[in-house]
Amino acid sequence: MITRQFMTIDAPAVSALIIADLKQINSKYYPEHVIKRMVGLYTPKRIIQTAQSQLVLVAEMFDEIVGTATISQNFFGSVFTRPDLHGKGVGTKLMDTLERLTKQNGMSEVKLHASLNAVQFYEKRGYTILGTVNDAKFGESYEMIKKL
Ligand SMILES: CC(C)(COP(=O)(O)OP(=O)(O)OC[C@H]1O[C@@H](n2cnc3c(N)ncnc32)[C@H](O)[C@@H]1OP(=O)(O)O)[C@@H](O)C(=O)NCCC(=O)NCCS
């Protein structure tokens, strides 16, 4: 698996991956209106716009996009791996890369807003909960932190 910077051509595949996660996984933890709103935030067009102001990464395996995440300073966002590959180590490799890049950039801690369904994944990686966040767009999540 390699992790590389997002390119405009990736937008449809990244959008499809995220929307599949939202509908298949996150929908079990969030009300329908929140999922609908999030689906609207991850259209190919919106992802291209995001990539103009944030570093968007994609994880690729056998020429297929299997994961994605954003980094702004020491904040990670939109961490998603392809639902049919969950539990197979894609998220671990992607997070390893994000944390390594952040450390290389001189940061000593990293933060993220974990969706309700992903808290245990981050806890396993050494993240701890700072508090809850109620975002108008993304609904309820946990602010988490890890010292690098
Ligand atoms: C959370 C997510 C990124 C994890 O990715 P993944 O590719 O499944 O992660 P891995 O396969 O590397 O899992 C690493 C470990 O965490 C565990 N794990 C993964 N997701 C988990 C979850 N949601 N709850 C509890 N444990 C989880 C795995 O079982 C594995 O445990 P092990 O080391 O004992 O085998 C992925 O489930 C996902 O995309 N979820 C939907 C989108 C989402 O909510 N993203 C987070 C936004 S903040």
The ligand as a Tripos MOL2 file, in Angstrom:
@<TRIPOS>MOLECULE
LIG
   48    50     1     0     0
SMALL
NO_CHARGES

@<TRIPOS>ATOM
      1 C1        -12.1340    3.8270   11.5100 C.3       1 LIG1
      2 C2        -11.4930    3.2490   10.2650 C.3       1 LIG1
      3 C3        -10.7400    4.3470    9.5300 C.3       1 LIG1
      4 C4        -10.5160    2.1370   10.6630 C.3       1 LIG1
      5 O1         -9.8880    1.6460    9.4980 O.3       1 LIG1
      6 P1         -9.5180    0.0850    9.2870 P.3       1 LIG1
      7 O2         -8.9200    0.0010    7.9240 O.co2     1 LIG1
      8 O3        -10.6870   -0.7640    9.5770 O.co2     1 LIG1
      9 O4         -8.4200   -0.0950   10.4180 O.3       1 LIG1
     10 P2         -7.4420   -1.3420   10.7090 P.3       1 LIG1
     11 O5         -7.8510   -2.5180    9.8830 O.co2     1 LIG1
     12 O6         -6.0480   -0.8690   10.5320 O.co2     1 LIG1
     13 O7         -7.7430   -1.6400   12.2550 O.3       1 LIG1
     14 C5         -6.7780   -1.5110   13.2710 C.3       1 LIG1
     15 C6         -7.3200   -2.1030   14.5540 C.3       1 LIG1
     16 O8         -8.4180   -1.3060   15.0020 O.3       1 LIG1
     17 C7         -9.5980   -2.1150   15.0750 C.3       1 LIG1
     18 N1        -10.6990   -1.3050   14.5850 N.ar      1 LIG1
     19 C8        -10.8320   -0.7630   13.3660 C.ar      1 LIG1
     20 N2        -11.9620   -0.0430   13.3080 N.ar      1 LIG1
     21 C9        -12.5560   -0.1760   14.5000 C.ar      1 LIG1
     22 C10       -13.7520    0.3270   15.0620 C.ar      1 LIG1
     23 N3        -14.5650    1.1020   14.3460 N.pl3     1 LIG1
     24 N4        -14.0570    0.0020   16.3610 N.ar      1 LIG1
     25 C11       -13.2390   -0.7810   17.0780 C.ar      1 LIG1
     26 N5        -12.0670   -1.2930   16.5980 N.ar      1 LIG1
     27 C12       -11.7500   -0.9800   15.3340 C.ar      1 LIG1
     28 C13        -9.3320   -3.2950   14.1530 C.3       1 LIG1
     29 O9        -10.1070   -4.4070   14.5120 O.3       1 LIG1
     30 C14        -7.8580   -3.5040   14.3590 C.3       1 LIG1
     31 O10        -7.6500   -4.2170   15.5750 O.3       1 LIG1
     32 P3         -6.4240   -5.2440   15.7470 P.3       1 LIG1
     33 O11        -5.1670   -4.3960   15.6230 O.co2     1 LIG1
     34 O12        -6.6360   -5.8020   17.1150 O.co2     1 LIG1
     35 O13        -6.5490   -6.2300   14.6390 O.co2     1 LIG1
     36 C15       -12.5610    2.5980    9.3380 C.3       1 LIG1
     37 O14       -13.2870    1.6640   10.0950 O.3       1 LIG1
     38 C16       -13.5160    3.5760    8.6980 C.2       1 LIG1
     39 O15       -13.2240    4.1100    7.6240 O.2       1 LIG1
     40 N6        -14.6990    3.7790    9.3140 N.am      1 LIG1
     41 C17       -15.7950    4.5390    8.7250 C.3       1 LIG1
     42 C18       -15.4530    5.9910    8.5350 C.3       1 LIG1
     43 C19       -15.1160    6.6730    9.8350 C.2       1 LIG1
     44 O16       -15.9220    6.7490   10.7420 O.2       1 LIG1
     45 N7        -13.9020    7.1860    9.8980 N.am      1 LIG1
     46 C20       -13.4120    7.9010   11.0340 C.3       1 LIG1
     47 C21       -13.6930    9.3370   10.9260 C.3       1 LIG1
     48 S1        -12.9810   10.1750   12.2900 S.3       1 LIG1
@<TRIPOS>BOND
     1     1     2 1
     2     2     3 1
     3     2     4 1
     4     2    36 1
     5     4     5 1
     6     5     6 1
     7     6     7 2
     8     6     8 1
     9     6     9 1
    10     9    10 1
    11    10    11 2
    12    10    12 1
    13    10    13 1
    14    13    14 1
    15    14    15 1
    16    15    16 1
    17    15    30 1
    18    16    17 1
    19    17    18 1
    20    17    28 1
    21    18    19 ar
    22    18    27 ar
    23    19    20 ar
    24    20    21 ar
    25    21    22 ar
    26    21    27 ar
    27    22    23 1
    28    22    24 ar
    29    24    25 ar
    30    25    26 ar
    31    26    27 ar
    32    28    29 1
    33    28    30 1
    34    30    31 1
    35    31    32 1
    36    32    33 2
    37    32    34 1
    38    32    35 1
    39    36    37 1
    40    36    38 1
    41    38    39 2
    42    38    40 1
    43    40    41 1
    44    41    42 1
    45    42    43 1
    46    43    44 2
    47    43    45 1
    48    45    46 1
    49    46    47 1
    50    47    48 1
@<TRIPOS>SUBSTRUCTURE
     1 LIG1         1 GROUP 0 **** ****
